[in-house]
């Protein structure tokens, strides 16, 4: 097939190309150009690496894949697979997700960085549990490394390396801490503090519950009736609360 390049810069150049290289037929060019312009408008955004990383982690932790997926492109766009369901999940108006320059490509909606940030911040505030888990794991790991150092195997040369406690502490402050600050910001600093405070209380409650259970076990052989009564009262007081320990790799059980 022979094509002619019609823009002035090509000066009427003509080429022979295989039809397989042509993206659309000539009669479909207007719709193709319109869609391409929409794609370019979404691709024009340029979030920082730090913003991009925060969005990736938040969306992975708080938005189901069947609703929307982070495209992992440099512009920080998202493909929304089910607009009504995502709007309901985030408790926002559908129009908030469809705000320009978002565009539909078939049944999916492609949204730009500002909407990505809106989705991420809203989801983080509504569904922060897994994000807070991640923050706590990073802080716990940093505390261990600050005390004992960090040993790891390089994926580049397969050699074993050791980082001294002071270096591990410095690495956390320079690399990891800013990320955790951004995550708390997306959750909402007050909201994040509230959740972490609640978890601390549940941690203490879990410890108290274990002590109470041990005391009841010691009393049971001599005071079965009293112990039965106290167990019922304890169960009623703890109804609806999850004080079971959460297991983390390389970490002792922590009541939740």
N, C-alpha and C positions, 0 to 999 in steps of 0.2 A: 504494500500500500504506500502511495506517495503522499506525503504531508507537506504543507507549506506553513512556515513559521511567520505569523502575520504581524507580530509586534515589530515596531520600527527597529529595535536593536538588532534584529536578525536579518534585516535588509532583504526580506523576501526569500530567504534560504529555503530550499526544498530538500527533503530527505526521503529515502525509501526505508520503511520500517516494517517489521512483522506486525500484523494486527494484534498479536498477543501482548504487545507492548503498549497498546492504547488502552487507557483506563476506562473511557466511555465512548459510546458512539457520538458522532457529530450532533445528532438531533437531541442528545441528552446533555450537551455541554453546559447549558445555562444552569440546570439543577446541580451539576457537578461543581461549577465555579462558585455557585452560591454556598454549597456545603463546604467547599474548601476555604472560602472566606470566613465562615463561622469557625472552622477548625483553627485558622490562623489567629482569630480573635481570642480564642481560649488559650492557645499556645503562647500568646504574647506576654503572659505573666511570668515573673521570675522570682519566686520565693527563695529566701536564703537556704543554704544547706541545713541550718539549724531548724528553721521553720518546717522545711520539707521532712526532716527526720521526725519531728514532733508529730506532724500530721500522720505520717506513716504508722507510727507506734499507736497513736490514739485510735485511729480508724481500725487497725488490726485488733485492738483490745476491746473496742466498744461498739462497732457497727457490724452486724452480720453480713457475710459475703453475698448472701442471696438478695440483699437490699442494695448494696453499693460496694464498689471496689476502688481502691486507690490505684491510679494508672501507673504510678512510679515514673512518670515523665518529668522532665525538668520544670514544666509549668505548674506541677502540683494539681493536675485535674483529677476528677473522679467520674467514673461511669456509674450512673444510678440505674439499677435494673428494674426497680419497682417504685415509682415516684409516690403514688398515694400511700403505700405501706411505709416508706421512709418518712414521709411527712407525719404520719401518725406516730411512728416510733420516736421521732424527735419532738413531737408536739409543736410543729410549726405549720404555717400555711404552705400549701403546695406552690404558691406563687413565689415564696422565698427561695425555693429550690430552682425554679425555672427562670430566675432573674437573669437578664441579659449580661454577658453574651452566651449563656447556656443555650444549647441547641439539641434537638432530637436527631438521632441517627438510627432510624428504624424505631424499635420500641424503647431503646435506651436513651437516657438523657446524659449528655456530657456537660459537666459544670466546671467553671473556672476556679482559680485559686481563692478568690474571696468567698465563694460558696463552699469550697472545701474547708476553709477555716471556720465558717459558720457551722457546718455539719460537725466538724471535729470538736469545737468548743461546746456545742450543744450536747453532743453525745457524751463527752467527757464529764459534763456537769450532771447529766441524768444517770449515767451508768459508769461510775468511776471505780467500781470495786477492783476490776482486773488491773487498772492503771495504778491504783494505790498499792496493790500487791507487788507490781513491778518496782515501784518506788521503794517500798520497804525492803524488797530483796536486794536492790542495788545498795541501799544504805547499810544493810546488815553485812553484805559482802565487803563493802568498803571498810567497815569497822573491823572485820576479821583481818583484812589485808593490812590495815594500819597497825595492828597489833603483832601480826606474825609474818607479814610479807606475802608475796604471791608467787607461786611457781606455775609455769605453763610451758607448753610445747608449741613452738612456732610452726605455723602452717606453711611457711616459706621453706625453711631449711630442716624442719623436723627436729631441731635441737631443743633441749630443755633449758629454760632460763628461770632465774630467780630475781624478783624485784624486792628490794629492801623496804621495810615499813615506811620510812620517810618518803621514799620515791612513790610508793603506792598511795600514800596520803596526798602527795602533790598531784599525782595523776588524777585522783578522784576529784580534787578541787578544780583542776583545770579542765577536765574533759566531761566527767559524769555529772557533777553538781549542777552546772548550768542547764543541762538537759532536764534534770529533775525539777529545777525551778520553773522551767517552761511548762512542764507537765502539770505542776501545781497551778500555774497561771491559767492553763486551759481548763482545768477542773473548776477553778475559782479558788483563790487562796483560802478564803474563809471556809468554803465547802470542804476542801482537802483537809484543813486543820480539824474541822468538825468530825470527819470520818476517821482520821488518825486518832483523835481523842476518844472516839467511841471504841475503836479497836483496842486502845490501851486499857479502857475500862473493862472490856470483855476479856482481855488478857488477864487482868487481875481477878475478875469474877471467875474465870476458869480455874485459876490457881486456888482460890478460896473454895470452889466446888470440890476440887480434888481433896483438899484438906478435910472438908466436911464429910466426904464419902469415906475417907480413911477412919475418921473418928467414929462414924456410924458402924463401920465394920468391927472396930474394937469393942463398941458397946453391945453389938447384937447378941453375942452369946449370953449376956446377963440381963439384957433389957429388950427382949424381942418386940414386945408390944409398943414400947416407947420408940424404938428404932423404926418400926413400921409407920407409926404416926409421923415421925420426923421426915422419913423418906417421901411420904406423900406431900408434906408441906414443901419440901425442897423441890420436888418435881413440879408442883404447882407454881412455885416462884420462878422456876427456870423455863416454864412453858413458852415456846416460841423463840427462845434464845439458842444460838449455836455457839457452844463453848468448846467444841471438839478441836483438838490440835490440828494445825495445818502443817503438812510436811513439805519441806523445801530441800532441794539437793544439798547435801553437806551441812544440813542445819538441824539442830535439835527441835523437837516438836514445840510448837508455840500455840497455846490456847487462843481461840479466836472468838 
